[in-house]
């Protein structure tokens, strides 16, 4: 049996992944920019709002005219008009006056606050009782208070959410520079792998990894192309890998990354020009047999064949690699996972010197969130499906005790 070529710690693996350069950029309309990654810092060219704006329905007033007002001793104000939505307010509010205004309306000149409608009462058609005082600029969104001209909006490397798009259009930005979506090729390997619509014979298994990995890569912002299943023949894998490298920015290879006699992935990768094995093996469980390499200057990630190992490793290292290629900040891609705290339901054993990730289910017991470790080996896919997340055991530890407060990395 061959030996692992270059085993690294999880921290070393993350450091190597962070060195890859992002793909090229393109300009797109903001309306098409959901989940895209900014290629340049964005700065506001205008104030938002660009006029003092009511933040509540009520009456625009001079704050000092309401000082001391209460339910028992209201302030009496002369009603002198109303602000029409979408129209410029030009009528100045003078001492002792009020103007009816709706949320979003332009604050009239002379006014510096809004009394909320629920604290007022109109008497006839010319007088407003204010039953509560307001401070200057209370219930008003001032010019530039949302964001000021020249202020940084979003930094390069931010993946845009739906709410971000509205913020951009609010300051008049309609086109932005973003990174291309990385093109990723997926190759499945193994003589035992058959398509999901084929009934496997004894010794064969359906292609589980490909469908989950393609979906997970897409969730990471990549455009994924399936290059099919390749048997354990070197020449065949070389041909498919050559096509995959030509058509993509990165390649994922599922299976063949370990050290058995039929694990040929490492040898095939190194047969290409400008190839380099960055690491072969990570001190982690599950998923030690993992390869990160370059071939013709493009990253190639070799994943273990066992489904749990492949999907956990992709979650921890593959997705961050694709996000780095997609332009996200390398310092942030490993900390973007959602987590929560829970208490362990039982002891977990571990081997010092490797970082263990244990599958857990979550429940509530006596008002506490509980994480229960799941038994199961790396070939069992439904064991992973039933899990709610992972608990990390540091390489320096020999396990975790029952009742320990742990961080759960959510799926």
N, C-alpha and C positions, 0 to 999 in steps of 0.2 A: 504494500500500500504506500502511496506517495504521502509526503508530509505537507502540512500547510506551509505556504511559501513565505508569507510575511504577516504575522498576526499582530493586530493593534488593539489598543484599548478603545472603548467607546468614545472617549474624549478625543483620542487621536483620529478616529474615523470621522468625527464631526469636523475637526480642523481641516482634514484633507478635502472633505466635501465642500467646505466653504471657499476653497481656492478656485473653484471652477468659474469661468467667466460667463456672463449672461449672453443670451442670443441677441440678434440685431433688433433694432427698433422700427416702429412704423407709426404713422399718424392716423388716428381714428376719430370719428364723431363721438362726443360724450354719450349720446344716446346708445352707442354700441360698445361702451367701455366697461360694462359690468364684468367684474372679476378679472379685469386686465390690470397690469402692473405699471405704474408710472415710471417713465424713463427720465423725467426731469422734475426738479422741484417746481412747485406752483406757488405763485405769489398773487395776492389780490390786486387787481388794477384799479379797483373802485372801492368805496365804502359800502358796507351793507349793514343796515339800510342806508340809503342815501338821503333820507329825510327822517326827522323825528317821528316815530310811529306809535300809535296807541297800541298797548299790549293787552288791553281789556276793553270790553264794552262799557260805556259810561259817559262822563262829561269831562271835556278838556277845560282846565281851570288854571288860575295862578295858585300855586300851593299855599302861599301865605294867606289867601282869602279863606282857607278852610281851617287854619290853625285854631285849636280849641273846640272844634265842632264835635258833637256827640249826639246820641239818640235823644237825649233830654234837651240839649241846647244846640240845635242844628245851625249850620251856616246857611244864610239865604242868599242865593245867587240869581242874577238876572239871566234868563235863557235868551241868547241872541242869535241862535241859528243852529245849523247842523253841518257836519263835514260829509260830503258825498264821497263814497268809495271810488277810488281811482281818479279823483280830482284834486288839484292843488288847492290847499286851504290858504286863502288870502286875507280873510277878515280877522283883524287883530283882536285878541281877547284882552279887554281892559279890566281895571280894578272892579271886583264884585260881579264879574260876568262868567258865564259858562256856555260851552258849545257842545251839543250832542255829538258823540263820536262812536264809531264801531271799531272793533279790533282790526288793526291794519291800516286804519285811516291816518291821514297826515295831521300831525299836531299843529294847530293854528299858531301863527306868530303871537307872542305874548304869553301863551300857555306853557306851563312847565310840569304838568302832572295830569293824571286822569283819576277821577273819583269813580270807583266801580259802581255800575248801575244798581247793584243790590243794596248799596248804602246811600241811596238817593230816593227822592220822591218829587215828582213834578206837581206843582200846585197851579192849576189853571194852565195857561199856555205861555206864561212869561216868567215863571219862578221855579227854581230848583232848590229843594232842601238837601243839604249834604249832612249825613248823620255820622260821618267819620272824617277826620282830617287826613290829609296826604302830605308826604314829604316831597320836596323838589325832585322831579324825575321819577316819582313813583308811578308804576304801571305804564311806563314809557320805554320803548326801545330807541335809544339815542343813535344819532348818526355814527356809523362805524362801530357800534357796540357789539354787533354780531361778529364782524370782522372788519378791520380797518385797512384802508388803502396802503399797500406796501407790506402788509403782514403775510407771513408764510401760511399757506393753506395746507398743502400736503407735501410730504417729502418724497423724493425719488425712492422707488422700491415699495411703495404702498400698493397693496391690492385693493382695488376700488370696490366698495359695497354699494348697494342700491341707494342708500341715503347720501353717499358721497356725490353721486351724480347730480342730485338736486342742488347740493351746496355749490357745485361748480357752475351750474347754469345760473344760480342766483347772483354770481359775480360776473356773468357774461362770458364764461369760458365754454365754448362749444366744440372745440377740437383740441386734442391733447396727444402728446407723444408717449407711446407705451411700448413695452417689449413685446416682440412676437410671442405667440404661444409656442413653447418648445415642441418640436416634432419628435415623438418618441416611438421607436420600433420595439415590439415585443416578440421574442422568440421563445417558444416552449421546446424543451428537449426531453428525450427519453423514448426508448423502444416500447415502453409499456403504456404510453399515453395514447388514448383514442378520443375522438370527438364525443361531445355529450349526447349526441343522438345515436351513438353506436352502443350496443350492448356489449360490455367488456367480457372477454374470455378470462378464465382463471389466469392470474398474473398480470392482467391489464387493469388500468384505471382510467376513468374519464378525466378530461382536461379541466380540473377545478381552478388551478391558479390563474389561467389566462383571463378568465372572465372577471374575477375579482381584481386582478392587477390592472387590467385595462380601465375599469371603473375608478380605481383608486388613483391612477395616473391622471385621468380626466379631472377628478376632484382636485388634483394638485395644479391644475391649469394647463395641462399638456394636451396636445392633439396626438392620439394614439393610433398606430397602425399595427394590425396583427399580421405577423409574418409566418404564422402557422406553427405546426409541430415538426421538429426535425429529430430523426432517430439518432442513436449513438454512433454515428459515422462521421469521422473527422472531415472528410471531403465535403459531405453534405452540409455540415454546420458552417464550414468556411464559405461555401457559396452563398448561403442565406445571410450570414453575417456581413459579407461584402455588399450585398444588396441593401441590407438594413442600414449600414453605415453611410452608404451613398445617399439614401433617401431621408435621413433623420439627423437630428442634433444629438441624440443619445440612444443607447440601446439597452433594453432590459432582457436578460436571459434567465429563464426560469428552469432550474435544474442543472445538474452537471457541474456544480461549483465545489463539490466536496473533494475527497482525496481517494475515492475508489478507482478501480482499474478502468471503469467506463466513464469516469468524470473527466471529460476532455475539454471543457470550456476554457480553462486556463491556457492550455497549449494552443488552442485555436486563436485566442485573442493575441497571444504573443507572436503568432505567425504573420501578423499584419504590420505594415510599415508604421513608423512613429508610434509604436506601442510601448506601454509601460504598465507594470503591475504596481498599483499604488498600495493596495493591501490585499492579502488573501487570508481571511479569517479575522473575526472580531471576538474579543473576549466577552461574549454575551451569550445568554441562553433564553429562549431558543434562537438559533440562527447563526451559530459560529461559522459555518461554511459559506461565507459571503465574500464576493470578489468586487473590488472597485479597481478599474483599469482605464487606460486610454488606448484607443486604436485609431489610427489616422487622426490623432488629436481630438477624438470625441470620446466622452465618457461611456463606459460600458459597465453596467452593474449586473453581476452574476448573483442570483438569488438561490437559496436552497430549494430543493424540490418539494419537501414536505410542506403542505399547505399552511399550517400554523406558523412555521418558521418563516416561510416566504412572506406571508402577509404582515407578520409582526415586524420583520426586518424592513419591509417596504414602508410601513407606517413610521418607523423610527429613523430610517436613513434614506430610503428611496424617495419618499415624498419631499423631504428637505432638499435633496439633490435637484429634483425637478423644479422646485421653487427657486433655488439659487439660479438655475439656468434661465428661469422665467423672469429674473431681475429683482426678486425680493431680497431684502437686506439679509446677508448671510448670518448676521448676529441674532436675527429674530426667528429664523425658520425652525430652529429646534425648540423654541419656547412658545410656539403658537398653539399648542394643543390645549384643549379645555381640560381642567382638572377640578377635583373636589377632594375634601378631606373625609376620611372614614376611619373606623376602628376595626382592626383585624379580628375575625371570629376565632382564629386558631393560630398556633405557631406555624411559621414557614421556614423550612430548612433551606440552606443555600451553601454553595461552595465558595470560599474566599478566593479572590483572584479573578472572578468574572462577574459581570453585571447581569443579574437575573431579572426577567420580567415575567411576573406570575399573573395569570388570568384570574379575574375575580368577578363575582356577581354582587350587586348592591341591594340592600334591603334596610328597613327601619325596624329597630327593636328598642323598646322603652325610651323612645324619643331620641335615640342615637342612630346615626347612619353606620351600617355595618358592611364591611367588605369580606366576603367569604371566598377563599381560594378554591379553584376548580382543579380537580384531578383530570388527567388526560395527556396523551402523548401528541407529538408534533404532527402526526399524520391524520389526526381527527379534526375535520373541518367544522363539524357542528358544535364541538366543544368551544371553538372560538366564536361561533355565531351566538351562542348562549351567554357569552361573557359580556359584561358591561364596560370593562376596561382592564387596565394593567396596573400592577403595583411594582415599582422598581425596587430591587434590593441592591444596594451599592456593592461594588467589588470588594470593598474593605470589610463587609459584614459577613457573618456566617449564618444569617437568617434574621427573622423578625419574630418578636414575641406576641402571643395572643394579647389583644387589647391595645396594641401599639397604634398610635395615631399616624396614619399613612396618607400619602397623596395618591389618588387614583387618576391615571391618565385615561380619559374617557374615549371610547370608540366613536 
